[in-house]
Amino acid sequence: MIQEIEGALAQILAGVTGIKRVVNYPVNEVGRDLPAVFLVYDGFDQRLLNNEIGRITLKWKATVVWPLDTKTVQRSWDQMKSLVPSILAALRNKADLGGLCHGLAVEAGEPVISTGDIQYIGHTLNISVWKVGAINVLATKLSQAEPLIAGVHTTGTLE
């Protein structure tokens, strides 16, 4: 379930004009292939709606990064920000991710700037995807995904 949803998110983000790559590993490994989106699974929460039905919310952090022009930081920032409406529109147009979920929400995160070997400026977006269903079915799907996310910090517990 997690891998399928992450793949759908990556496909949507990769389709945004101006994005060269969507990656799920540290942005310093992207090299100079910017602008890019760095997509990382960030855990889950579970909420019981009644004795049999639950809602699982899966979370990702997406960091939109743009090459930093150190002479005109404001210009780099404005160019990076110009991608955000296109990203939001792309996610809004496929809010059910092709039937993989019941909905998604995007919240603005924090600005990011790197002046290391690879210089970039960016901003994080917090993406939450939810699915409602029978508790036992959701728990089974999530537990089957655990090997795929080994080593990733998760939050929340399943009943």
TARA-V865098 format. One record per backbone hydrogen bond with DSSP energy under -0.5 kcal/mol. NH is the residue of the N-H (numbers start at 1). CO is the residue of the C=O. If there is no record, write none. Layout:
BEGIN
nh: {NH/NH}
co: {CO/CO}
END
This chain:
BEGIN
nh: {5/6/7/8/9/10/11/12/13/14/15/15/16/19/20/20/21/23/29/30/33/34/35/36/37/38/39/39/40/40/42/44/45/47/49/50/54/55/56/57/58/58/59/60/61/62/62/63/63/64/64/65/65/66/68/69/70/72/76/77/78/79/80/81/82/83/83/84/84/85/87/88/89/90/91/92/93/94/94/95/97/99/100/100/101/102/103/105/107/109/112/114/119/120/121/122/123/124/125/126/127/127/128/128/129/130/131/133/135/138/139/140/141/142/143/144/145/145/146/146/148/149/149/150/152}
co: {1/2/3/4/5/6/7/8/9/10/11/12/13/16/18/35/35/37/26/27/30/32/65/65/21/63/23/37/38/61/59/155/57/55/53/53/133/47/131/45/56/129/43/127/40/60/125/38/61/62/123/36/63/121/119/67/68/69/72/73/74/75/76/77/78/79/80/80/81/81/83/84/85/86/87/88/89/90/91/92/94/96/96/97/96/130/130/128/126/124/122/120/117/114/66/112/64/110/62/107/60/125/105/126/58/103/56/54/52/134/135/136/137/138/139/140/141/142/142/143/145/145/146/147/149}
END
